[in-house]
Amino acid sequence: MNNNRQIIKTQVLVLGGGSGGLGAALSAAREGAETIIVDRQGFLGGNMTIGLPLLGFLDAQERVTTKGLAQELVDRLIELGGSFGHRECPLHNSTTVIDPNLMRIVIFEKVKQYGVHPLLHCEIIDAKVENGELKSVIVKGKGQEIEIFADVFVDSTGDGDVGYLSGVDYEKGQYSKGEIKKEIQPGTLMFTVGGFKLDKFMDYLEDHPEELKHGDSMKIRPGYTAEFLRASKNHVHVGLKNTVSKLREEGKCPIDRDTIIYINLPKDGYIAINSIRIKNFDGSNVEELSKGEIDGHLQILPLIEMLKENVPGFEDIYLASIAPFVGVRESRRIVGKQMIREEAALKGEVPEDTIALGSYIIDIHSGSDDSTIIKSLKDPYGITYGATISKDVKRLMLSGRCISVDPVVFGSSRVMATCMAVGEGVGIGAALAAQQDILPEEVDVQVIRRKLREYGAILSLEDSSTVVN
């Protein structure tokens, strides 16, 4: 026992400040619950701050499937010139490119607006469970241990760290013939370059349309062409498959993937590159996480040189920034009272206890080779309240990518707009449970749904509309 341990009490404790945690914290505080959010970084937002686009706002038919708090962030970014809004995309369904630095500022604006109490620079070191009920979580920062007691805890760590420390059941890895196998989607390290000449690269793509042809495992709707990419700065490029294959055969390709992904940022000449692939990597293991950070960093300069020497438009690029952490695509998924499974997602099932819609493509990056599987979904599917409540430990809720879904649905539900939409529902449930002194599963989900709709969230296609470009 640390005699210097500080004791804190709150109604809702959100652990992990990425998109899922942020949605939960803002939502709980908006309901009037005393809310603390803990994160190991000195900022909030997680992968929303490293150059990735926000995906999951529109479905394959251009219908809006996510609004609420996630849309509030985008609206504020548009005001600041940090986003172009949403755009239909034949590959991703929609793209919403953002300025990652402005996003950090906008998030803190919202935290102050709604009255969330952040506790930054802290790592989670333990969880105390008594008689099957989570009582407290211990965090540590700057040598100080803090034990936080709460009425409701939300695990939004991405890796399910709180659930793991609490001893709950979880899954990790992809299915193979109905069984879980060890393969996990690879990690990546995002970085940004300046000096990119967009028009010159578009000229090259128009002269070489084969560079936008993809493998059979990537089911992409027609129209993903150089003309489509050139038509708007709000785009994400996935291509150069021929160039990458040729250079790999020549021993000149430093990355283990078959395409180059860049996100065109809302700042002329700057793109964020999402092409580092860290295979055989488990981000919930600190040794592998450490090795992944090193491997990711050491791929950056060789990749920049490869692009400069071989791709028109990239000749003058230079390294502008590196993400402060490796991006983890997949790790633990906590088993909840319900689990969203592939069949339900493919059928577009939207149950009556849905708190958010998932509409992003099924996007599974191989953890063992250079390929990617992409499947389109005709209609959105419902993410239910029961998939956000641990089946094993009372008072533990889930948000973000560690919610209770199977590994195929995870390929869709893991994107940030969807995670934030789920978090918004979780936050309302957590606040109501704390305020009514009941367990999260005892909250009337229809009350949560009514409140979500009042805040502009979308829970069914009847709530949606078609985007006018």
Residue, then its C-alpha position, 0 to 999 in steps of 0.5 A: m500500500n502506497n501511503n501517499r496514494q491520493i483518493i478521488k471519488t467521481q460519478v463517471l470515470v472514463l479511462g482512455g481519451g481516444s474517440g470512444g472515451l471522449g464521446a463518453a466523457l463529453s456525453a456523461a458530463r453533458e447529462g450533469a454527471e461528475t466526470i473524470i477522463v484519464d489518458r496517458q498523453g498530455f492531450l485527448g483525442g487519440n488517433m483523431t490527432i495523428g492525421l487519420p481521416l474521420l470515417g463512418f459518417l456516411d454509408a454506401q448510399e451516401r446516407v448520414t449515419t453519424k451525427g451528434l457529438a462527432q458532428e459537433l467537432v467537425d462543425r467547429l473544425i470547418e469554422l477554423g478551416g480544419s476540415f472540408g466536411h464529409r465527402e462520398c467515397p467509392l472505397h471508404n463510403s465517406t472521407t472527412v479529412i481533418d487538421p490533427n493539430l486543430m483537432r487537439i484544440v477543438i477537443f479541449e474547447k469541448v472538454k471545457q464547454y461540457g465540464v469534463h475533468p481531465l487527468l492527463h499523463c497518467e497510466i492505469i496500473d490496477a483495478k479493484v474488484e469486490n464480489g464481481e463489482l468494480k470498485s476503483v481504478i488506480v492510476k499513476g503519474k509523475g510518481q503519484e498514485i491516485e485511486i479513483f472510486a466511481d459509480v460507473f467506469v468506462d473502459s475506452t483504453g482501446d486495448g481493454d486494459v481496465g477489463y483485463l486488469s479486472g479479470v473479464d473475458y476478452e477475445k483477441g485475434q481473427y477467426s479461422k474456421g470458427e476459432i480464434k487464431k493469433e493473427i492480429q491486424p498490424g500496427t502502424l506509425m503515422f507521419t506527415v510530409g510537406g512539399f507534396k505536389l498534388d496536381k503533378f501526382m494526379d497527372y501521373l495517376e491519370d496517365h497510369p490508371e492501373e495504379l488505382k487497380h486493387g487486388d481481389s480481396m478489396k471490393i471497391r465500388p466503381g468510380y475510385t479514379a484519378e478524376f474522383l481524387r482530383a475533384s476534391k482535396n477531401h480525399v484519401h488515396v489508396g493505390l500505387k500497387n504496381t509501383v510497390s510490387k515492382l519496387r519490392e521485386e527489386g528489393k527497394c520497398p521498405i514496407d510490408r503492404d501492397t499499397i500507399i495510403y495518404i490522407n490529403l490534409p486541409k493544408d496545401g502540400y501536406i499529406a499524412i501517410n498511413s503506410i507503415r505496417i508493423k506485422n506480428f504485433d500485439g499493442s497490448n504487450v508492452e515489449e511488442l509495443s516498444k519494438g513496434e515503435i522502433d520498427g515503425h520509426l525506422q521505416i519512415l526515412p526509407l519510405i520517404e526516399m522510395l517515394k521521392e525517387n519513384v513517384p511524380g509529385f513526391e520528389d520534394i517531400y520532407l518529413a514534417s511530423i511523426a505521430p506521438f505513438v504507434g497506432v494499434r488497429e486491433s487488440r483485446r475486445i471485451v466480451g459484453k452482455q451482447m456481441i455484434r456478429e458478422e451475420a447481423a452486420l451484413k444483414g444490416e440489422v438495427p435492433e431496438d436497443t441500438i445506441a449507434l449505427g455502424s456503416y463503415i466498410i469491413d476493412i481488415h488489414s493482414g497481420s501476416d502479409d501485405s494484403t487487405i480485405i475490404k467488403s462493402l456493407k449495403d446498409p448500416y447495422g446497429i451497435t447495441y447498448g448490451a455490447t457496451i456492458s461487461k458480462d463479467v464485472k458490474r459497473l464496467m462499461l465499454s467504449g471505442r474499439c474494445i466493445s463486444v463485437d466479433p473480429v469481422v465486425f471489428g473491421s468496421s466498428r473500430v473507426m473513430a466517428t463510429c467509436m465516438a457515436v457509441g461513446e455518446g450513448v455509453g456516456i448517457g447510460a453511465a450518467l443515468a446509472a450514476q444519478q439513479d444509483i443503479l447498474p448500467e444494465e438497469v438503465d432504460v435504453q429507450v430513455i438513452r435513445r430518446k436523449l440521443r435523438e434530442y442531441g441529433a444522433i442517428l439510430s436508424l435509417e429513418d433518422s438519416s438523410t442523403v448528403v447533398n454534395 
